[in-house]
Amino acid sequence: MDFQYEYLLLIPVGFIAGFLNTVAGGGTLLTLPTLILMGLPAPLANGTNRIAILVQTFTAVRGFKSKGVSSYPFSLYLGLSALVGSFIGAKLAIDIKGELFNRILAVIMILVLITILFNPKKNYTEIIEKTSGKPLYISLFIFFFLGIYGGFINAGIGFLMLLILPYVNGLSLLKSNATKVFVVFVYTIGAVIVFALEDKINYTLALTLTLGSASGAWFGSRWSVKKEDKVIRLFLVITVSSLAIKLWFF
């Protein structure tokens, strides 16, 4: 693909991914396959994508904070637990072979789609926050392993967090979203360090993707929070299915 066209493609893809990652999840299911299909080896595409994730989540955190939405210091505790796991996951991602990584990503994309399609609507208005004691310790344990997964591939992790936080800790969907982006921001710092030390980041493409993703995150953090928006779900199903099939046979 011509270099200039890569720039033109990455900005709108980044915007959509930043928006999706902020209001629900799944943005990596678009950006990572796009980078791979552009010709980047899997570890390089994975590392390049992390710069955009780091900036977009920071932007989203600021956006939620400007609306007075925060679960700090609870979100920090979870973030630090996930940060430890992210070093492990990122190292695994660098060592894995590209073809196997593509197959794993394709399977994860399909599994996330199933979660999107069959996760029923829940009532988030009749819940009580539980951010200390046993619920906190349970979440710290869970988020350590989520950090490993996030460091490894990150794809679809937002949906997992939006399933866990309301039921284990009683957070509203809005606070769950704000907590999610904060946690991802913290553990992505660890992943970026690992990928950078291994020289697995294309900074030119990363900054281009970041322009779009940060804008999408800023917009998404101010959007009405809807977990199962029909338009977003339909877009994800069509796009992610196509990319998963392409990756499997790539």
Salt bridges, closest charged atoms under 4 A:
ASP95 OD1 - LYS91 NZ 3.99
GLU129 OE2 - LYS175 NZ 2.97
GLU198 OE2 - LYS91 NZ 3.39
